[in-house]
Amino acid sequence: MTLPPRNGMTSKSKSDATGGAVADALAFSALFPAAIAFTFSLVSSRALDSDLTSREKLHFAVLAAAGSFVVYGVDRLRDRQRDRQTSPLRTAFTDQYATAIGSATGLAGLILLISLATAPLRIGLLCAAVGGLGLLHRRLKTIAAIKTLYVSLAWTAVCGGIPWLALDATQREPRAAALLAAILFASVASNLIASNLRDNEAHLLRSEPRRVLILGRIVALAGLALALAGPTSFLALAWIPACELLALGFFRPTEHYGHLGVDGALLVGALASLVHQGLS
């Protein structure tokens, strides 16, 4: 007979603990929003079929990622008291690693400032407007429909607006911008509808969660239809709403699924879009 380990923890429980810690880090840190913003920006730059160099595309993707990290990092640090009711696991993670999160947010802020210093003024003004809105998130996020609307617009402005504004004025096609914005907006809005349903922070039809979830699926389906019906350069973007639609099909109202499943679908979709663009 094999004696149990002295500390009472088996190799399986250690593995589970390690896996759980990794899952928490992925789900509850600001790394996920930053990674999504980074890939969204690259996908948008490629979809616009611009003359931007690879270095310029990377520059604006870093700008989007750093800005997202700062906004989400600051929000999670300063609104922990209210988040204990809506996202207790994420708040416990933030409490435990508050110092590290604060340091990482400060570093992201420095990267953001450096990226902004070398960006065109029009992009700096856009980031200032979105950043100001992000700082008001604490006050606005309890208002159901408004939260979904302004957060979706903010993500669309950063991830689609910055690559578009980076183009020379002669290259900025309004139709391409409108289609890109519509696809990104639908993808993010469907994500937020489900996220609001999960944390019960702010959503309409509280007594009818099924209808809310159906609405989210319809919005994702609309984004998918727009991508499929658009020009060839936009076809790769279909992966983003498609993955979100799939995630909503298996929706579970838990914190881990909300972040790893619902948010993760945006990242997986964007990565698939990058691969598609690279092969086309």
C-alpha positions as CSV (number, residue, x, y, z in Angstrom):
1,M,0.0,0.0,0.0
2,T,1.3,3.4,-1.0
3,L,1.3,6.0,1.8
4,P,-0.3,9.4,0.9
5,P,2.0,12.4,0.6
6,R,2.8,14.2,3.8
7,N,1.1,17.4,2.8
8,G,-2.1,15.5,1.9
9,M,-1.9,16.7,-1.8
10,T,-1.7,14.0,-4.5
11,S,0.0,14.6,-7.8
12,K,-3.5,14.8,-9.4
13,S,-4.6,17.5,-7.0
14,K,-1.4,19.4,-7.6
15,S,-2.1,19.2,-11.3
16,D,-5.6,20.4,-10.8
17,A,-4.5,23.3,-8.6
18,T,-1.9,24.3,-11.2
19,G,-4.5,24.0,-14.0
20,G,-6.9,26.0,-12.0
21,A,-4.4,28.8,-11.3
22,V,-3.6,29.0,-15.0
23,A,-7.3,29.1,-15.9
24,D,-7.8,31.9,-13.3
25,A,-4.9,33.9,-14.7
26,L,-6.2,33.6,-18.2
27,A,-9.8,34.3,-17.3
28,F,-9.5,37.1,-14.7
29,S,-6.5,39.1,-15.7
30,A,-6.5,41.9,-18.2
31,L,-4.3,39.8,-20.5
32,F,-7.4,38.4,-22.3
33,P,-8.9,41.8,-23.3
34,A,-5.4,42.9,-24.4
35,A,-4.9,39.8,-26.5
36,I,-8.3,40.2,-28.2
37,A,-7.6,43.9,-28.9
38,F,-4.2,43.0,-30.4
39,T,-5.5,40.4,-32.7
40,F,-8.6,42.4,-33.7
41,S,-6.4,45.3,-34.7
42,L,-4.2,43.1,-36.9
43,V,-7.2,41.5,-38.5
44,S,-8.8,44.9,-39.2
45,S,-5.6,46.3,-40.7
46,R,-5.3,43.3,-43.1
47,A,-9.0,43.4,-44.0
48,L,-8.7,47.0,-45.0
49,D,-6.1,45.9,-47.5
50,S,-4.0,48.9,-46.7
51,D,-0.5,50.0,-47.6
52,L,0.5,50.0,-43.9
53,T,3.8,48.2,-43.3
54,S,4.0,45.2,-41.0
55,R,5.7,47.4,-38.4
56,E,2.9,50.0,-38.6
57,K,0.3,47.3,-38.2
58,L,2.1,45.9,-35.2
59,H,2.5,49.4,-33.7
60,F,-1.3,50.1,-33.7
61,A,-2.0,46.5,-32.5
62,V,0.3,47.2,-29.5
63,L,-1.5,50.5,-28.9
64,A,-4.9,48.8,-28.9
65,A,-3.7,46.1,-26.6
66,A,-2.0,48.4,-24.1
67,G,-5.0,50.7,-23.9
68,S,-7.3,47.7,-23.3
69,F,-5.0,46.4,-20.6
70,V,-5.0,49.8,-18.8
71,V,-8.8,50.3,-19.0
72,Y,-9.6,46.8,-17.8
73,G,-6.8,46.7,-15.2
74,V,-7.9,50.0,-13.6
75,D,-11.6,49.1,-13.6
76,R,-11.0,45.7,-11.9
77,L,-8.7,47.3,-9.3
78,R,-10.9,50.2,-8.3
79,D,-14.4,48.6,-8.5
80,R,-13.7,45.5,-6.4
81,Q,-16.4,46.3,-3.8
82,R,-19.2,46.2,-6.3
83,D,-17.7,43.3,-8.3
84,R,-17.8,41.1,-5.3
85,Q,-21.5,40.7,-5.9
86,T,-21.4,40.1,-9.7
87,S,-18.0,38.5,-10.2
88,P,-16.8,37.0,-6.9
89,L,-14.1,34.7,-8.3
90,R,-12.6,37.4,-10.5
91,T,-12.6,39.8,-7.5
92,A,-10.9,37.2,-5.3
93,F,-8.2,36.8,-7.9
94,T,-7.8,40.6,-8.1
95,D,-7.5,40.9,-4.3
96,Q,-4.9,38.2,-4.2
97,Y,-2.7,39.7,-7.0
98,A,-3.6,43.4,-6.6
99,T,0.1,44.5,-6.4
100,A,1.1,42.5,-9.5
101,I,-2.0,43.7,-11.4
102,G,-1.2,47.3,-10.5
103,S,2.4,47.0,-11.6
104,A,1.4,45.4,-14.9
105,T,-1.2,48.1,-15.5
106,G,1.4,50.7,-14.9
107,L,3.7,49.1,-17.4
108,A,0.9,48.9,-19.9
109,G,0.3,52.6,-19.3
110,L,3.9,53.3,-20.1
111,I,3.7,51.3,-23.4
112,L,0.5,53.1,-24.2
113,L,2.1,56.5,-23.8
114,I,5.1,55.5,-25.9
115,S,2.8,54.2,-28.6
116,L,0.6,57.3,-28.6
117,A,3.7,59.6,-28.8
118,T,4.6,58.1,-32.2
119,A,1.0,57.9,-33.5
120,P,-0.8,60.5,-35.7
121,L,-2.7,63.2,-33.7
122,R,-6.1,61.9,-35.1
123,I,-5.4,58.5,-33.5
124,G,-4.4,60.1,-30.2
125,L,-7.6,62.1,-30.1
126,L,-9.6,59.0,-30.8
127,C,-7.8,57.1,-28.0
128,A,-8.4,60.0,-25.6
129,A,-12.1,60.0,-26.3
130,V,-12.4,56.2,-25.8
131,G,-10.1,56.3,-22.7
132,G,-12.3,59.0,-21.2
133,L,-15.3,56.8,-21.8
134,G,-13.5,53.9,-20.3
135,L,-12.9,55.8,-17.1
136,L,-16.6,56.4,-16.8
137,H,-17.3,52.7,-17.1
138,R,-17.7,52.3,-13.4
139,R,-20.7,54.6,-13.4
140,L,-22.2,53.5,-16.7
141,K,-21.9,49.7,-16.5
142,T,-25.0,49.2,-14.4
143,I,-27.3,50.7,-17.1
144,A,-28.4,47.7,-19.2
145,A,-28.6,48.6,-22.8
146,I,-26.2,51.5,-22.6
147,K,-23.4,49.3,-21.3
148,T,-23.6,47.0,-24.3
149,L,-23.8,49.9,-26.7
150,Y,-20.9,52.0,-25.5
151,V,-18.5,49.2,-24.8
152,S,-19.2,47.7,-28.2
153,L,-18.7,51.1,-29.8
154,A,-15.4,51.6,-27.8
155,W,-14.0,48.2,-29.0
156,T,-15.0,49.0,-32.6
157,A,-13.5,52.4,-32.5
158,V,-10.1,51.1,-31.1
159,C,-9.8,47.9,-33.0
160,G,-11.3,49.1,-36.3
161,G,-11.1,52.9,-36.1
162,I,-7.4,53.1,-35.4
163,P,-6.2,51.0,-38.4
164,W,-8.6,53.0,-40.6
165,L,-7.4,56.4,-39.3
166,A,-3.8,55.2,-39.8
167,L,-4.4,55.1,-43.5
168,D,-3.7,58.0,-45.8
169,A,-6.8,60.1,-46.4
170,T,-7.0,58.9,-50.0
171,Q,-7.2,55.3,-48.9
172,R,-10.0,55.7,-46.3
173,E,-13.0,54.2,-47.9
174,P,-16.2,54.9,-45.9
175,R,-18.0,51.8,-47.1
176,A,-15.1,49.6,-46.0
177,A,-15.0,51.3,-42.6
178,A,-18.8,50.9,-42.1
179,L,-18.7,47.2,-43.0
180,L,-15.7,46.6,-40.7
181,A,-17.4,48.5,-37.9
182,A,-20.6,46.6,-38.3
183,I,-18.9,43.2,-38.1
184,L,-16.8,44.1,-35.1
185,F,-19.7,45.7,-33.4
186,A,-22.0,42.7,-33.8
187,S,-19.3,40.3,-32.6
188,V,-18.6,42.3,-29.5
189,A,-22.2,43.2,-28.8
190,S,-23.2,39.5,-28.9
191,N,-20.4,38.8,-26.4
192,L,-21.5,41.5,-24.0
193,I,-25.2,40.4,-24.1
194,A,-24.1,37.0,-22.9
195,S,-21.5,38.4,-20.4
196,N,-24.2,40.7,-18.9
197,L,-26.5,37.7,-18.6
198,R,-23.7,35.8,-16.8
199,D,-22.7,38.4,-14.2
200,N,-26.3,39.7,-13.8
201,E,-24.7,43.2,-13.6
202,A,-26.9,44.9,-16.1
203,H,-29.2,43.4,-18.7
204,L,-32.7,43.7,-20.0
205,L,-35.4,41.0,-19.6
206,R,-34.0,39.7,-16.3
207,S,-36.8,37.3,-15.9
208,E,-36.3,35.9,-19.4
209,P,-32.7,34.9,-19.8
210,R,-33.5,32.6,-22.8
211,R,-34.7,35.6,-24.8
212,V,-31.6,37.5,-24.0
213,L,-29.4,34.6,-25.1
214,I,-31.4,34.3,-28.3
215,L,-30.8,38.0,-29.0
216,G,-27.1,37.5,-28.5
217,R,-27.1,34.7,-31.0
218,I,-29.1,36.7,-33.5
219,V,-26.6,39.6,-33.3
220,A,-23.7,37.2,-33.8
221,L,-25.5,35.7,-36.7
222,A,-26.0,39.1,-38.2
223,G,-22.2,39.8,-38.0
224,L,-21.5,36.5,-39.6
225,A,-23.9,37.2,-42.5
226,L,-22.3,40.7,-43.0
227,A,-18.8,39.1,-43.2
228,L,-19.9,36.4,-45.7
229,A,-21.8,38.9,-47.9
230,G,-18.9,41.4,-48.0
231,P,-15.9,41.7,-50.2
232,T,-13.4,38.9,-50.4
233,S,-11.0,40.8,-48.1
234,F,-13.6,40.7,-45.3
235,L,-14.4,37.0,-45.6
236,A,-11.8,36.0,-43.0
237,L,-13.6,38.2,-40.4
238,A,-16.5,35.7,-40.5
239,W,-14.5,33.5,-38.0
240,I,-15.0,36.0,-35.2
241,P,-18.8,36.1,-35.1
242,A,-18.9,32.4,-36.0
243,C,-16.8,31.4,-33.0
244,E,-18.9,33.7,-30.8
245,L,-22.1,32.1,-32.1
246,L,-20.7,28.7,-31.3
247,A,-19.8,29.8,-27.7
248,L,-23.3,31.1,-27.2
249,G,-24.7,27.8,-28.3
250,F,-23.0,26.1,-25.3
251,F,-23.5,29.0,-22.9
252,R,-23.2,28.4,-19.2
253,P,-23.8,31.2,-16.7
254,T,-20.5,30.8,-14.9
255,E,-17.5,33.1,-14.5
256,H,-15.0,30.8,-16.0
257,Y,-17.2,30.0,-19.1
258,G,-18.0,33.7,-19.4
259,H,-14.4,34.6,-19.7
260,L,-12.7,31.5,-21.2
261,G,-15.7,30.5,-23.3
262,V,-17.5,33.7,-24.3
263,D,-14.5,36.0,-24.3
264,G,-12.2,33.3,-25.5
265,A,-14.4,32.8,-28.6
266,L,-13.5,36.3,-29.7
267,L,-9.8,35.6,-29.4
268,V,-10.0,32.2,-31.1
269,G,-12.1,33.7,-33.9
270,A,-9.6,36.5,-34.4
271,L,-6.7,34.1,-34.5
272,A,-8.5,31.9,-37.0
273,S,-9.1,35.1,-39.1
274,L,-5.4,35.9,-39.1
275,V,-4.6,32.3,-40.3
276,H,-7.2,32.7,-43.0
277,Q,-5.8,36.0,-44.1
278,G,-2.3,34.5,-44.2
279,L,-3.5,31.7,-46.4
280,S,-5.5,33.8,-48.8
